[in-house]
């Protein structure tokens, strides 16, 4: 019976080439897009989970306004590390600073 279904499907594909091509192309594009979206979601949900305390880590960024523009930077000032350790010692065991493409641990 399966052999008959395959034979009928092949005959319909040969008979209606354009319609079959549109259906097969649409199915393959849809499946490819669904797989890419799934991989993207998996990547976003698994990002930075290599550290044992990933759920307690944070990043402080600095926003400055100059000449009417407001950019945000990862680089922070050095006294911020000491301030975080004194005021929020229970929240931060370690702090690190990012400046000029380099990371400094304090």
Secondary structure, DSSP 8 states (H G I E B T S, - for coil): -HHHHHHHHHHHHHHSHHHHHHHHHHHHHHHHHHHHHHHHHHHHHTTT--STTGGG-----EEEEETTEEEEES---THHHHHHHHHSTTT-S--EEEETTEEEE-
